[in-house]
Amino acid sequence: TPPDDPMWMAHLHVLKDLLYHHVEEEENELFQILREEKDETELSALQKEFLDYFRQAEPKSKKQVAAGDISKPEDRIPKSRS
């Protein structure tokens, strides 16, 4: 949805709500399962892998934002077909 679309703010609020729900679910359910099933060594390895991935991805995403590449149609999430 382009920012000048009247539904843009509504879509942004829905996205925010979905993101908050996702984060709460991860923190309250999924991470608890990991803590119960993995020992400290395994958790540390997972954390390192996660951080390494984001350290590699971050420069690319910052370049895309700076260049305005994130607004290209192929970089957008496809609209649902309802």
CYANA upper distance limits for C-alpha pairs under 8 A (distance plus 0.5 A):
  1 THR  CA      5 ASP  CA      6.96
  1 THR  CA      7 MET  CA      8.03
  1 THR  CA      8 TRP  CA      6.39
  1 THR  CA     11 HIS  CA      8.40
  2 PRO  CA      8 TRP  CA      7.17
  3 PRO  CA      8 TRP  CA      6.07
  3 PRO  CA      9 MET  CA      8.42
  4 ASP  CA      8 TRP  CA      7.50
  7 MET  CA     11 HIS  CA      6.65
  8 TRP  CA     12 LEU  CA      6.66
  9 MET  CA     13 HIS  CA      6.74
 10 ALA  CA     14 VAL  CA      6.84
 11 HIS  CA     15 LEU  CA      6.65
 12 LEU  CA     16 LYS  CA      6.63
 13 HIS  CA     17 ASP  CA      6.70
 14 VAL  CA     18 LEU  CA      6.66
 15 LEU  CA     19 LEU  CA      6.58
 16 LYS  CA     20 TYR  CA      6.67
 17 ASP  CA     21 HIS  CA      6.64
 18 LEU  CA     22 HIS  CA      6.60
 19 LEU  CA     23 VAL  CA      6.70
 20 TYR  CA     24 GLU  CA      6.65
 21 HIS  CA     25 GLU  CA      6.59
 22 HIS  CA     26 GLU  CA      6.71
 23 VAL  CA     27 GLU  CA      6.62
 24 GLU  CA     28 ASN  CA      6.34
 25 GLU  CA     29 GLU  CA      5.98
 25 GLU  CA     30 LEU  CA      7.27
 26 GLU  CA     30 LEU  CA      5.22
 26 GLU  CA     31 PHE  CA      6.29
 27 GLU  CA     31 PHE  CA      5.81
 27 GLU  CA     32 GLN  CA      7.58
 28 ASN  CA     32 GLN  CA      6.77
 29 GLU  CA     33 ILE  CA      6.89
 30 LEU  CA     34 LEU  CA      6.91
 31 PHE  CA     35 ARG  CA      6.68
 32 GLN  CA     36 GLU  CA      6.78
 33 ILE  CA     37 GLU  CA      6.65
 34 LEU  CA     38 LYS  CA      6.14
 34 LEU  CA     43 LEU  CA      8.27
 35 ARG  CA     39 ASP  CA      7.72
 35 ARG  CA     43 LEU  CA      8.10
 38 LYS  CA     42 GLU  CA      6.23
 38 LYS  CA     43 LEU  CA      6.67
 39 ASP  CA     43 LEU  CA      6.70
 40 GLU  CA     44 SER  CA      6.52
 41 THR  CA     45 ALA  CA      6.75
 42 GLU  CA     46 LEU  CA      6.73
 43 LEU  CA     47 GLN  CA      6.62
 44 SER  CA     48 LYS  CA      6.65
 45 ALA  CA     49 GLU  CA      6.68
 46 LEU  CA     50 PHE  CA      6.60
 47 GLN  CA     51 LEU  CA      6.63
 48 LYS  CA     52 ASP  CA      6.49
 49 GLU  CA     53 TYR  CA      6.68
 50 PHE  CA     54 PHE  CA      6.95
 51 LEU  CA     55 ARG  CA      6.56
 52 ASP  CA     56 GLN  CA      6.80
 53 TYR  CA     57 ALA  CA      6.71
 54 PHE  CA     58 GLU  CA      6.21
 55 ARG  CA     59 PRO  CA      7.88
 56 GLN  CA     60 LYS  CA      8.12
 57 ALA  CA     61 SER  CA      6.86
 58 GLU  CA     62 LYS  CA      6.59
 59 PRO  CA     63 LYS  CA      6.68
 60 LYS  CA     64 GLN  CA      6.77
 61 SER  CA     65 VAL  CA      6.74
 62 LYS  CA     66 ALA  CA      6.61
 63 LYS  CA     67 ALA  CA      6.52
 64 GLN  CA     68 GLY  CA      6.42
 64 GLN  CA     69 ASP  CA      5.30
 64 GLN  CA     70 ILE  CA      6.42
 65 VAL  CA     69 ASP  CA      6.61
 65 VAL  CA     70 ILE  CA      6.46
 68 GLY  CA     72 LYS  CA      8.49
 69 ASP  CA     75 ASP  CA      8.15
 70 ILE  CA     75 ASP  CA      6.14
 70 ILE  CA     76 ARG  CA      7.74
 71 SER  CA     75 ASP  CA      7.09
 71 SER  CA     76 ARG  CA      7.40
 72 LYS  CA     76 ARG  CA      7.32
